[in-house]
Amino acid sequence: DAGITQSPRHKVTETGTPVTLRCHQTENHRYMYWYRQDPGHGLRLIHYSYGVKDTDKGEVSDGYSVSRSKTEDFLLTLESATSSQTSVYFCAISESGREDYEQYFGPGTRLTVT
Amino acid sequence: AQKVTQAQTEISVVEKEDVTLDCVYETRDTTYYLFWYKQPPSGELVFLIRRNSFDEQNEISGRYSWNFQKSTSSFNFTITASQVVDSAVYFCALSEATGTASKLTFGTGTRLQVTL
């Protein structure tokens, strides 16, 4: 199994509060991704990173920011959480940015915004 | 834009039955890669297989087989002699280059329920 952990695993927060989710990997992979999973939508890409301090937006990036100050950690921040951001968040890593490389996923974080 | 369609939302079968999960994709790329992932009730996503667009050979791995047909833009997944442990949500995904990395476009998933 790829060495990916996510913290926290579960979180309940109130609308308007900031929230930071952490993804930590021990594989030294350059590429890291944040997805959200919602019923009827599958998984959708929020942001990704192609190196330390190198990040870019995915298809559902509004309301989210990310940071990557070291190879092993990729942080996802909800600046002011809204109920529409209630979801399960998955981090993924990949050894390469090439299309033929699979991504390996962390265990997920279930976030509820009340 | 790329798109992956998994029209079967939920399938229920009895153990030992064969079951096929459908995946239809859209892309304008001539070279592309397709993936299947499994999400068991525990919630993690498990990589199952990768297929490239220029190799139309079917793939078999134990009870699992995959049928890739470029002519119909389909990449279907068959489980032979299903077992209760196969109960999961299965996702088909299509990879796309972004210029700086690659990203996966997922289908909405098919929930497979295998009962005794």
Interface residues (C-beta under 8 A of the other chain):
Chain A: Y31 Y33 G40 H41 G42 L43 R44 L45 Y48 Y50 D54 D56 G58 V88 F90 A92 S94 G97 R98 E99 D100 Y101 E102 Q103 Y104 F105 G106 P107 G108
Chain B: V4 Q6 T31 Y32 Y33 F35 Y37 G43 E44 L45 F47 R50 N52 F91 A93 S95 E96 A97 T98 T100 A101 S102 K103 L104 F106 G107 T108 G109
